[in-house]
Amino acid sequence: MTAPSTEKFIVPIGPQHPALKEPAHFEFTVDSEMVTASSARFGYVHRGIEKGAENRNWIQALYLVERICGICSNAHSTAYALGVEKLAGVQAPPRALAIRQIFIELERIHSHMLWAGVAAHEAGFDTLFMYSWRDRETVMDLLEAISGNRVNYSMNVLGGVKYDITPALSDAVLRGIDLLGKRLEYYLDVATTEETFVQRTRGVAPMTAAQAESLGTTGPTARASDVQRDVRVDSPYLLYDQFPVTLVTETAGDLQARFTVRIKELFESLRVIRALLEHLPPGELTARMPRRVREGEVVSRVEAPRGELFYFIKSAGGENPYRVRVRTPSLCNFSSVLVGVIGHRVADIPMILAGIDPCFSCNDRSVIFRRAGEDDASAKGGSLPSAL
Amino acid sequence: MTNTESLLAQAVDLIGDRATVQHTLEPNRFDLAVEPAKLLECIALLTSAHWGYLAAISGLDHGPDSGRLEMLYFFCNKAAVITLRVPLARETPRIPSICGLIPSATLFEREQMEMFGVVFEDTPNSDHLFLPDDWPAATYPLRKDFLTPAPPPAPEDSKGSLP
């Protein structure tokens, strides 16, 4: 018998489509089927948005940050708009705040349902994937009916919102979310009782509350491990102080808990949307916003579908932001994947990756520009980005 | 005293005279100016008391004329936010890595390293995180003297009729 080899075997995963249809590169060191170490490399769709915001005026930057993510675009524009309004000393009217809150919760429903489908697909349960994506069209239609768009909604302006929720739209939203509530109950039932799905999720990649804290996780990933943290509850923005959501947590910390915590927090979203629609404050949609924003710094935090979205915005008193720092939830949650996979089988990697609902576009924000024939030193500017 | 105010007071007490407190325009937020040599001590005090969590690390370049660059460490605890502001020399920015105390900070440090050219002493991994491997050396995109190139002209063959 030969002596065991000391050489490492590394399984590269990505950059093409490691879990979701988005790029990232992972290297997993394995001992037969068991993962023993891991590392990550991002940036394949980095677009330099933080730098780009410095070269645009306050209003243009709103449209730029909205394009950080195609799933939670409204969370980005809301966090940015709230921060800039605070800097400028402008208070958006109550009706605008209520509409923003309805909209950001509708976006959470669409994001979580999208994820539920992806997670079901990774588990090999394509029927649930197709059900959830079919039903997700209900909320996509509502988002489109209100804003005219399915992805980058352009709902926010600095100082308020662009579109009203009329009584007819309000009725449509109520009908839509009634249907979604029934469907979500069905998913919850299926995901906790369907034997094959349970086998792929229960007890897989568990994280204790202490681990979730020390790995710096956020959002549903943390709450599935009983971390009592939600920006909507801890530091209410918009009208979350008058129309609060209840903190939803799970204790198991495994993939199953990450699934159920997301479905259960959608019931809270549905409840708060109904309450807001019943008590929609009358009044204006926008407040007047100055072109220049006074000097100062502000921190704006919003609970995006994937967790805490953190904006630090500095104004030097001009027409452009001086610095916009965006810390997206996916970056925080990736460390839990890199540690979580260790000791698990290669076959579990896709599910563990999908379990945090990774969003590479929110993680990556440059693209390298290069003209044919240019050397590296001058490769900073140039022709069409190859990634497009 | 509201809950947020008492949390802020608690953080200021913990850090004591190791930092200078500055009030901000937001009532739920304090800035604490910390010298690089005292950073680890301050963070150890916060983490051992379980005061909140590290929400983000952000560089802030004040431009080549000022010669100043800051590294900001944001800690959140419920609605309270404190920012440890560490001033660095822009020409030779060096700061101790906090990964020994908060291991998950490695991704933040890798990002700030490549974007601002700050050296994090003893950081476990100094590979690029977002920028390509062949990104030119000593070019830091989030510094103020890095100028964003003008958008490229449309290629010749894309003008006119569609194929």
Interface residues (C-beta under 8 A of the other chain):
Chain A: S39 R41 F42 G43 H46 G48 E50 K51 G52 N55 K86 L87 E213 S214 L215 G216 D234 S235 P236 G296 E297 V298 V299 R301 E308 F310 F312 K314 R323 R325 R327 L331 C332 F334 S335 D364 R365 S366 I368 F369 R371 D376 A377 A379 K380 G381 G382 S383 L384
Chain B: T24 L25 E26 N28 R29 Y53 L54 A55 A56 S58 L60 D61 L72 F74 C76 K78 A79 V81 T83 I102 P103 S104 A105 T106 L107 F108 E111 M115 N125 D127 H128 L129 F130 L131 P132 D134 W135 P136 T139 P141 L142 F146 T148 P149 A150 P152 P155
